[in-house]
């Protein structure tokens, strides 16, 4: 099974997260990405605007340093990898 780059869980599928959102990149510019599970991906977009992601959280390390992300990762690691997880604002 693939492993989420953010929470470290073995999950059935991963999604590609653009560390700098495509809406903030320049046309034709290759943007850095990481492969993360769907719950982590949805949670990041609930927690942060595209502007915040581009400016303040454009690396995996910066995301991991955020307290809200740390709390979510601590919680999600306890969840079954195949269960649907609702994210909250």
N, C-alpha and C positions, 0 to 999 in steps of 0.2 A: 504494500500500500504506500502511496505517496505521503510525505511528511510536510505538514504546514510549516512554513518558514517563521511564522509569528508565534503560534502556540505550541508547536512541536508535536502535535498529535498525528497519529497514523490515520488518514481519512481516505474514503473511496475516491474522491476527486478534489482537484485544486482549481482555483481561479487565478487569473493573472491580475495583479494589482499594480497599477502604474504609480510609482512613488511620487512622481510629478504628474498630476492629472493631465490627460491629453488636452483638455481645454486650456491648460496653462503653458503647454509646450509650444515651440515654434514649428511652423509647417515644415514637414520633412525631417524634423529632428528625432533622433532615436532617444526614447525616454527609458529610464531605468525601471525595471519591473521585478517583482518577487511573486512567487507562487504561494498562495495562502488558501486556507479553507474558506468556504462560503460564509460561515458565521463570523469569522474574523473580518472578512472583506466587508460584509454588511455593517458590522459594528464600527469599523473605521469611518465609513461614509455617514454613519449616524452621528458619530462623535465630532467629526471635523468637516469644515467646508473645503471645497477644492482649493481655495486660496490658502487656508491654513495648512493643508497637506503639502502644497507646493512650497510654501515659505518656511514652515516650522517642522514638518514631519516628513521630509523627503528622503530619509534613510530608515532602514529597519532598526538601527540602534536608537534613533530619535523617537521612533514609535514606541519601542520597548521601554524607554525612560519615562513616558507619560504615565501618570498615576492611574487614570481611567483605563488605559490600555492594560496596565499591569493587573488591575483588579479583574478586568474581563478575562484575560488570559488565565489567571489563577482559577476563575470559575469554570471556564470552558474546558479546561484540562480534565475536569471531573465528569464531563458529559460524554455520553456514548457517541462515538464518531459518526454513526449513521443516523442519529436522531436529528430531527429538524429543530433548530434553535431559533426562537424569536429574539430579536434585538430590540432594545428600548432606547428611546431618546433620553 
